[in-house]
Amino acid sequence: MNLQAGAPEARVFIISYPKSGRTWLRLMIGRALHELIGLDELTMFEEKRIVAAEGMLPTFLTHDGSSNAEGRRWQDLETDKSRYRGKKVVYLTRDPRDVVVSCFFQATRRRSIFRGTMSEFIRSDNYGIRKIVTFNSIWHAARNVPEAFLPVRYEDLHVAPREVLRCVLEVMGVSRTDDGLLDRAIEFASFDNMRRMEQEGQFQSKKLRPRDSHDEESFKVRKGKVAGYVDYLDPDDRGFVDRVMRELDDPYWPASRGSEPRPAGPPPDRASRSASCGRSTQPA
């Protein structure tokens, strides 16, 4: 993991595998912090530096060694998370099947780091479904290492964005929230508004601009859809990703759900949260 520009001083880490909805969440957070403490909404998009201001805990966003640009094999993902001891972690996850499809378009339409088919991509050691499930499993096993661990599902952001955003902000040390403020942040980060901002070039980073404005698959903000993978994976590929998820026993996406698209709802992981957001009491 690259902890540049003061990241070791961060108290809170928002960790996710690429294409798990981080852009959406960070825009919600940014808008809420703008109203609460005057932080510019787009400060949350500054790469490789902590976000710190009076009224919040220093926060760092990271893919924790799983980035597509790095292309590390699933066998080489780090399992030692001791550096997060004493820290607070928000772990953002998403249905691995949607993630792998979105990563394919990221790697082929935006970054040109993979030249091959969807079928080849999902089977790749460097980018495919095994890497996503392994990353989830590593973090589930390490969930008791941080001082606090809040698992957040992308699908829950669709169903209950206010409650999820409130919990994330509490982990970040921000508790002065009300429903109106949260609702305004959620509206600001709506899919339509994010797509409009990307089209108009309002995001300063090139990473948040479409590579080809005429190709919707090259946009950073693509679909914002739950279970959209069914539109891209053929029956053989769907069977393959489902089989891997069963065999590796993804902790956040139980195999008992079979091959049907998993509806959004309460996190299906094996954790039971206490009343305090970010304080997870979980079996060893």
C-alpha positions in Angstrom: 0.0 0.0 0.0 1.3 3.5 -0.9 0.8 5.7 2.1 2.0 9.0 0.6 1.7 12.6 1.8 1.0 12.0 5.5 -1.3 9.0 5.2 0.3 7.2 8.2 -1.2 10.1 10.3 -4.7 9.2 9.1 -7.1 7.9 11.8 -9.8 6.7 9.4 -9.2 4.6 6.2 -12.0 4.1 3.6 -10.9 0.9 1.9 -12.4 -0.6 -1.2 -11.7 -2.8 -4.2 -11.7 -0.7 -7.4 -15.2 0.0 -8.9 -17.1 -0.7 -5.7 -18.8 2.7 -5.6 -16.1 4.8 -4.0 -16.7 7.8 -6.3 -20.3 7.9 -5.3 -19.6 7.6 -1.5 -16.8 10.2 -1.5 -19.0 12.7 -3.3 -21.7 12.2 -0.7 -19.2 12.7 2.1 -17.6 15.7 0.4 -21.0 17.5 0.1 -21.9 16.8 3.7 -18.5 18.0 4.9 -18.9 21.1 2.7 -22.1 22.1 4.6 -20.8 21.1 8.0 -17.2 22.4 8.1 -16.8 24.3 4.8 -14.6 21.7 3.1 -14.7 21.9 -0.7 -16.8 19.1 -2.1 -14.0 17.9 -4.4 -11.4 17.7 -1.7 -12.4 14.1 -1.1 -11.1 13.4 -4.6 -7.6 14.5 -4.0 -5.4 11.4 -4.6 -2.8 10.0 -2.3 -3.2 12.5 0.6 -5.2 12.6 3.8 -8.3 14.6 4.0 -8.1 16.6 7.2 -10.0 19.6 8.7 -11.2 20.8 12.0 -14.3 18.8 12.9 -13.3 15.5 11.4 -10.7 12.7 11.9 -8.0 12.7 9.3 -9.2 10.3 6.6 -7.4 8.4 3.8 -9.0 6.6 0.9 -7.2 3.6 -0.5 -7.6 0.4 -2.6 -5.1 -1.2 -0.3 -2.9 -2.9 -2.9 -5.8 -4.1 -5.1 -5.7 -1.4 -7.8 -6.1 -2.3 -11.4 -3.3 0.0 -12.4 -0.9 -2.0 -10.1 -2.3 -5.3 -11.5 -1.1 -7.5 -8.6 -2.1 -11.1 -8.8 -4.7 -12.4 -6.4 -2.1 -14.8 -4.9 0.1 -11.8 -4.0 -2.4 -9.7 -2.1 -1.2 -8.7 1.4 -2.8 -10.5 4.3 -1.1 -8.7 7.1 -3.2 -5.7 8.2 -1.4 -4.9 11.4 -0.6 -1.4 10.2 -4.4 -0.7 10.7 -4.3 -1.5 14.4 -5.6 1.5 16.3 -7.2 2.9 13.2 -10.8 3.0 12.0 -11.8 1.3 8.8 -14.8 1.8 6.5 -14.8 -1.2 4.2 -16.9 -0.6 1.1 -17.8 -3.7 -0.9 -20.1 -4.5 -3.9 -21.3 -7.6 -5.6 -18.1 -9.0 -7.1 -19.8 -9.8 -10.4 -20.8 -6.2 -10.9 -17.3 -5.2 -9.8 -15.5 -7.4 -12.3 -17.6 -6.2 -15.2 -17.0 -2.5 -14.2 -13.3 -3.2 -13.8 -13.2 -4.7 -17.3 -14.4 -1.4 -18.8 -12.0 0.5 -16.6 -9.1 -1.6 -17.8 -10.1 -1.6 -21.4 -12.0 1.6 -22.2 -10.4 4.0 -19.7 -6.9 2.8 -18.9 -5.9 0.4 -21.8 -4.1 -1.9 -19.4 -5.8 -5.1 -20.5 -6.2 -6.3 -24.1 -8.6 -9.3 -24.2 -12.2 -10.4 -23.9 -14.6 -10.2 -20.9 -14.2 -13.9 -20.5 -10.5 -13.7 -20.3 -10.6 -10.8 -17.9 -12.9 -12.4 -15.3 -10.5 -15.4 -15.3 -7.3 -13.3 -15.0 -5.2 -13.8 -11.9 -4.4 -10.0 -12.0 -7.9 -8.6 -12.5 -10.5 -11.3 -12.3 -13.2 -12.6 -9.9 -10.8 -14.6 -7.7 -8.9 -11.4 -6.9 -12.1 -9.6 -5.8 -13.3 -12.4 -3.6 -9.9 -13.0 -2.1 -9.6 -9.3 -1.2 -13.0 -9.5 0.5 -11.9 -12.6 2.4 -8.6 -11.1 3.5 -10.4 -8.1 5.0 -13.1 -10.1 6.6 -10.4 -12.2 8.3 -8.7 -9.0 9.5 -11.9 -7.2 10.6 -10.9 -7.3 14.3 -7.5 -5.7 13.7 -8.7 -2.1 13.5 -10.1 -0.2 16.4 -13.4 0.0 14.5 -14.6 -1.7 11.3 -17.7 -0.6 9.4 -18.6 -2.9 6.5 -20.7 -0.9 3.9 -22.3 -2.4 0.8 -22.8 -0.5 -2.3 -26.2 -2.0 -2.6 -27.1 -0.6 0.8 -26.3 2.8 -0.4 -29.0 2.3 -3.0 -31.6 1.2 -0.4 -30.7 3.2 2.7 -28.2 6.0 1.7 -29.1 8.3 4.6 -28.4 5.7 7.3 -25.2 4.5 5.6 -23.9 8.0 5.1 -24.6 8.9 8.7 -22.7 5.9 10.0 -19.7 6.6 7.7 -19.6 10.2 8.9 -19.7 9.1 12.5 -16.7 6.8 12.0 -15.0 9.9 10.5 -15.7 11.8 13.8 -18.6 13.8 12.3 -21.7 13.5 14.4 -23.5 16.8 13.9 -25.7 15.6 11.1 -29.4 15.9 10.4 -31.7 14.3 7.9 -31.9 17.4 5.7 -28.1 17.7 5.4 -27.8 14.0 4.6 -30.6 14.2 2.0 -28.9 17.2 0.3 -25.6 15.3 0.1 -27.3 12.2 -1.3 -29.1 14.3 -4.0 -25.9 16.1 -4.9 -24.2 12.7 -5.4 -27.1 11.3 -7.5 -26.1 9.3 -10.6 -27.6 12.0 -12.9 -25.7 14.8 -11.2 -22.4 12.8 -11.1 -22.7 12.0 -14.9 -23.5 15.7 -15.6 -20.5 16.8 -13.6 -18.3 14.4 -15.5 -19.6 15.4 -18.9 -19.0 19.1 -18.0 -15.5 18.5 -16.7 -16.2 19.7 -13.2 -14.0 17.0 -11.7 -10.4 18.4 -11.7 -8.7 15.0 -11.9 -8.3 13.4 -15.3 -9.2 10.1 -13.5 -12.7 11.4 -13.1 -13.3 12.4 -16.8 -14.5 10.2 -19.6 -11.8 9.0 -22.0 -14.3 9.3 -24.9 -17.4 11.4 -24.4 -19.2 9.4 -27.1 -18.5 6.1 -25.4 -20.6 5.7 -22.2 -18.5 2.7 -21.1 -15.5 5.0 -20.9 -17.1 7.2 -18.3 -16.0 7.0 -14.7 -19.7 7.1 -13.8 -21.0 4.3 -16.0 -24.3 2.8 -14.9 -24.8 3.0 -11.2 -26.8 -0.2 -11.4 -27.3 -3.2 -9.1 -26.9 -6.6 -10.8 -26.0 -5.0 -14.1 -23.5 -7.8 -14.7 -26.3 -9.9 -16.2 -26.3 -7.6 -19.2 -22.6 -8.4 -19.9 -21.8 -11.9 -18.8 -23.0 -14.8 -20.9 -24.3 -18.0 -19.2 -20.8 -19.7 -19.2 -19.2 -16.6 -17.7 -22.0 -16.2 -15.1 -21.5 -19.9 -14.2 -17.8 -19.4 -13.8 -18.0 -16.3 -11.5 -20.8 -17.9 -9.4 -18.7 -21.1 -9.0 -15.6 -19.1 -7.9 -17.7 -17.2 -5.3 -19.0 -20.5 -3.9 -15.7 -22.2 -3.9 -13.9 -19.3 -2.2 -16.9 -18.5 0.0 -17.1 -14.8 -0.3 -17.9 -13.6 3.2 -20.0 -10.7 2.1 -21.9 -12.5 -0.7 -22.9 -16.0 0.6 -23.0 -18.8 -1.9 -26.4 -19.8 -0.7 -27.8 -17.1 -2.9 -26.9 -19.1 -6.0 -26.6 -17.4 -9.3 -29.6 -15.0 -8.9 -28.8 -11.3 -8.7 -28.6 -10.4 -5.1 -31.1 -7.8 -4.0 -29.9 -4.9 -1.9 -30.7 -5.0 1.7 -29.1 -5.5 5.1 -25.4 -6.5 4.8 -25.3 -10.3 4.6 -21.9 -10.6 6.2 -21.3 -12.4 9.4 -21.0 -9.3 11.5 -23.4 -7.9 14.0 -23.0 -4.2 14.6 -23.4 -2.6 17.9 -25.4 0.5 18.4 -22.4 2.6 17.7 -21.6 3.0 14.0 -18.2 1.5 13.2 -18.0 -0.6 16.3 -18.5 -4.2 15.0 -18.7 -7.1 17.3 -17.9 -10.2 15.3 -17.0 -13.8 15.8 -13.3 -14.7 15.5 
